[in-house]
């Protein structure tokens, strides 16, 4: 549904993005993650038809965003980083204006406007001038205009910026509900945003794409060994010795002791899931097993790993 191939954008001598390539499949929700100034908004603007790339190409719904710009844009609902709203219009008037621009049939406009207002929680603000709304409500109106016409592709650039915690939760819920109905790419520098809403993540830094994959696969590719956290009521030395004898265990490290409760990290062969064996050995010794779980890298850990050793994980444009 979205294809970017070696996208490069230069502004004079400054290269904002360099040879960025990825694909987003139909119905996917993909997060575009990176710090401010990494190149996220530049890439989004190229996809949205705001300006062309210096080199490379992008297609949305099969249409080239430069050579067939009108058809590509007709398939897109675009929420830019700084959404332009007409402050002297009411919310309903503005959405009617956008519906006209998107060629929503006149007989369907009232129902479509009511639908997006309801989904974005602005129905009760329909009569209000946009200029009198808080930043949070303006953000909602901006998302509502992107949803008008039920576009195949939604491009959301920092969709929760400026929202309070309750509104952020509502917007994330709205995005998750779009899974399977629309193809969504959203940019953010907020790690929980991606973890809460996205199927895959694109990680970019200093204009270069570092990785395209699921957080789980990135975790597996970055780590040479799997890690399992174990807590039990057991003598520390005996527990360490018991777990080290399991086939596939590479190393066992004590991480915490509190009276008769000990916590250890078991490093194992990544091709084997040893949780069942570990649990069985602990219980066989008569020790109460309090907790056993895999230890995954957080998105923050993954991002920092990629920034500091980017060559150790190859970019996989197709996911």
Secondary structure as UniProt FT lines:
FT   STRAND          2..11
FT   TURN            12..13
FT   STRAND          14..24
FT   TURN            26..27
FT   STRAND          29..33
FT   TURN            36..37
FT   HELIX           40..47
FT   TURN            48..49
FT   STRAND          55..60
FT   TURN            61..62
FT   STRAND          63..64
FT   TURN            65..68
FT   HELIX           69..74
FT   STRAND          76..79
FT   TURN            87..88
FT   HELIX           91..101
FT   TURN            102..103
FT   HELIX           106..119
FT   TURN            120..121
FT   HELIX           123..125
FT   TURN            126..127
FT   HELIX           130..132
FT   HELIX           135..147
FT   TURN            148..149
FT   STRAND          153..157
FT   TURN            159..162
FT   HELIX           165..177
FT   TURN            180..181
FT   STRAND          182..188
FT   HELIX           191..197
FT   STRAND          200..205
FT   TURN            206..207
FT   STRAND          208..213
FT   HELIX           215..222
FT   STRAND          225..233
FT   HELIX           236..244
FT   TURN            247..248
FT   STRAND          249..258
FT   TURN            259..260
FT   STRAND          261..269
FT   TURN            270..271
FT   HELIX           275..284
FT   TURN            285..286
FT   STRAND          289..294
FT   HELIX           299..308
FT   HELIX           310..312
FT   TURN            317..318
//
